Each structure stands twice: as structure tokens, then as C-alpha cells.
Amino acid sequence: MPSESKDAILAQHRANDDLNTPLLPQVARGDSDLAADGMRGPLDERIIAAASAALENGQTHYVDVPGIGPLRAAVADYLKGAATANYQEGNILITAGVQESRFLSIQMIGELYDSIALPAVIHPGVRKALGVRGRNPKTMSVDPAQGYLPSIDAIAQAAADGCRLFYLESPSRLSGAVYAADEVAAISQIIADNDAAVIWDQGLAPWVEGAYASPAALDSECARTATIGEAYSGMGLASWFVGYIAAPEAWVPSMQSQKQIMAICTSTASQYAALEAGQLYTEARGRQLSRLARLRADLLGAASEAGLTVVGGQAINIIALNLSADDMKKISRAGIDFAAGGLFGAPDVIRLNVNHSTAAALHALN
């Protein structure tokens, strides 16, 4: 390739703001890293043993592109329980982490539609996935008082303007805010009335206490809803990059084909580890929810005493705060990493993971 062509390609890449969007770390790099998407924690010895056994049994070859059958079936069963969704094994694609889930769903489902509507405040990985091919994105306004989720009226207006594909997060990846059951029903009605479809990121749903509403539960024929997330959050697999897409079966082949081009498959040993994690998940999640609920309650009390404004959210593994630029600098000077809301589209907000180190971030503001 001539050097002029290479220079032109590099210049085009540098000029693509979406493609150059920084990604948040997948897993915390230390106790002071409160910016990561995934939770940091030790792996259960049984998960390690499952991965080792897979390797010893010769599972070092390329795996079926959509994922090993038992894990796809297990994820389908998990979604039936967690979101009362009607997914079967054939609806599931195991991915190399949730960012791959974002990319494959946005790009390949996006081929079926003229545009895609997405919230003005959204995980930076969505913008990065759109950077390859923009898919004619349309922005929906958000309400800070509702955790930066688009209102039902904003979603209805996007549909009225002609958008037929929506990308929504519930819980919000910035604030942890979720749509209530009646709001999910209204969204599902908008989708059905307009012969539209939705990509629904429910990756933080395991950290919502109590009932969780998903449009997948209302899509009885599994025809309009694709859900994405991480496999068995909180089980120590964040750095193993095991995600999922659950989608109408007719949408799976194009995503599967693109995945094969990009990455061939997701690590076989990692999938057997995730399969074991699924067996341990219910018990472990109960313990984690109790621990996180106590920690978050203490943090909310400390934030209130410090006069800080907390952005409302129901996912108890994160806390989002409205902060001035000076306060953000104080936290940075204390050696604490946080997820900057500017990456999401909310520059006056930061997101912190909830753990024993989070109190240090609040103390830095005193």
C-alpha cells in the first residue's frame, strides 16, 4: 500500500472521535481503581478447577463460534429466571465480553434498520462501537432527575421521527437507574406499535435488589428484543471476557458470522469456567447483594453528611455523584481513579464502584 494511502487511513482514524473514545477498564487494577466496569474479586477454586479440567481434557481447540452448547443453554435458563425471557439455546451467542456484544448487536442488527436511537448519556463503548460505521445514530434527550435515562416521551418521539431501532440501558451504566415495570411495558408497546426493535443492555441488572423488568419478558415470540450483558457478573470472570447476546434467532447468524471474522471464538476454557460459575451464581449473588447493600447505604449516608448530590440509581454496585471540576481534581489527587461522566455525556458526574475503598473517595472531598 502506498505511504500516501496509509497516511490517509491514519488521518481518517485520528479524526473519528467515536472510534477514539476511551474505554473504561474492564476490571479494577487495584484497590484505588473505582472506574472499572466489572467487579474485582477472587475466583472460586471450583471455577479455576473447571477451567483447568477443560484444558486437561483437550479443550484447547477452536470452539463452536456461538459458544459451547451447555453454556448457551445455561445463559438462556438464567435469562428465563432473571428476566422471564423466552430465550432458548438457539437465541444465545457467547461473546468475548460485553464490548463485543455492543459491537455485534449495533453493527449487525443495525444493518436491518435505517437509523438507531440512543440516549444522549450512554456507556462510551456504545459510541466506540458506532465509530466503525455510524448507523445513522439519533440522540434521545435524557432526564438527570431520572438517572439520565430517556423518558418514555423521548422514546416515543424518536419512533414518531422514524427510528425503528433503539439502544437502551437499564440499569444505566452511569447511574444505575432502571426503568420501572410500567415504563418497560410502555417502551415495549412503542416498539410493537412501530414495528421496531430494541437492543437492551441489562448488564447491571444482577445488582438491582428486588424485581427487575425487561422488555424481553414481554416479547413472547422473541422477535423484537436483543439483550446483552456479562455472563454471571460478580463471579470474578470480568477479566476473562465472557459476555452474551440473546436475540431473535433470525438475527444470530449475521452476528455469528461477523464474530468469526473478528475473533473466531471466545476462549473454550473461559466458557467452561463460566459454566461452572453459573452453577455457583445464585448462592454467591445473595451474599454479594447483602454486602454491597450495607456498603452502599453507608456511602449514601456519608455523601449526605458531606452535602454531596447523589444521582438516583437502583444498581447497588455503583454510585454516581454530581461534582464540580475542582472536586474531581481532589479525588484524582488522592490517587483514586473514577469513571468520568464526560465519557458518557454527563461531564458534571462521576461514577464510583462500591467497595471498601469507595469511602476514601468521599473523604478526599472533605
Stockholm file with secondary structure:
# STOCKHOLM 1.0

chainA/1-366         MPSESKDAILAQHRANDDLNTPLLPQVARGDSDLAADGMRGPLDERIIAAASAALENGQTHYVDVPGIGPLRAAVADYLKGAATANYQEGNILITAGVQESRFLSIQMIGELYDSIALPAVIHPGVRKALGVRGRNPKTMSVDPAQGYLPSIDAIAQAAADGCRLFYLESPSRLSGAVYAADEVAAISQIIADNDAAVIWDQGLAPWVEGAYASPAALDSECARTATIGEAYSGMGLASWFVGYIAAPEAWVPSMQSQKQIMAICTSTASQYAALEAGQLYTEARGRQLSRLARLRADLLGAASEAGLTVVGGQAINIIALNLSADDMKKISRAGIDFAAGGLFGAPDVIRLNVNHSTAAALHALN
#=GR chainA/1-366 SS CCHHHHHHHHHHHHHCTTTTCCCCCSBCSSTTBCCCSBCCCCCCHHHHHHHHHHHHTTTTSCCCTTCCHHHHHHHHHHHHHHHCCCCCGGGEEEESSHHHHHHHIIIIIHTTSSCEEEESSCCHHHHHHHTTSCCCEEEECCBGGGTTBCCHHHHHHHHHTTCCEEEEESSCTTTCCCCCHHHHHHHHHHHHHTTCEEEEECTTGGGBCSCCCCGGGGCTTSCSEEEEEETTTTSSCGGGCCEEEECCGGGHHHHHHHHHHHHSCCCHHHHHHHHHHHHHHHHHHHHHHHHHHHHHHHHHHHHHHTTCEEECCSBTTEEEEECCHHHHHHHHHTTCBCEEGGGTTCTTEEEEECSTTHHHHHHTTC
#=GC SS_cons         CCHHHHHHHHHHHHHCTTTTCCCCCSBCSSTTBCCCSBCCCCCCHHHHHHHHHHHHTTTTSCCCTTCCHHHHHHHHHHHHHHHCCCCCGGGEEEESSHHHHHHHIIIIIHTTSSCEEEESSCCHHHHHHHTTSCCCEEEECCBGGGTTBCCHHHHHHHHHTTCCEEEEESSCTTTCCCCCHHHHHHHHHHHHHTTCEEEEECTTGGGBCSCCCCGGGGCTTSCSEEEEEETTTTSSCGGGCCEEEECCGGGHHHHHHHHHHHHSCCCHHHHHHHHHHHHHHHHHHHHHHHHHHHHHHHHHHHHHHTTCEEECCSBTTEEEEECCHHHHHHHHHTTCBCEEGGGTTCTTEEEEECSTTHHHHHHTTC
//
